[in-house]
Amino acid sequence: MSNKLINRSATKAYILAEVKRRRPGWDCTRVSPKVLNHLEAKLEWYIGGIVQHHPTIKHTFTEII
């Protein structure tokens, strides 16, 4: 898939903020592109699964099963 699903800069900022909040002794300042690629792939997989199992009802995607 060529279009990115995640906003990479916002995701990096979120990860770094969570590291500060949850791991105060760790001075983490960077996020690897490998992590962002992995998150992108997991999100694609997750969305594919919920689309596959979504009930076919009318025209609106309404549920995450």
Sequence and secondary structure as in RCSB ss.txt:
>XXXX:A:sequence
MSNKLINRSATKAYILAEVKRRRPGWDCTRVSPKVLNHLEAKLEWYIGGIVQHHPTIKHTFTEII
>XXXX:A:secstr
  S SS HHHHHHHHHHHHHHH TT       HHHHHHHHHHHHHHHHHHHHHS   TT      
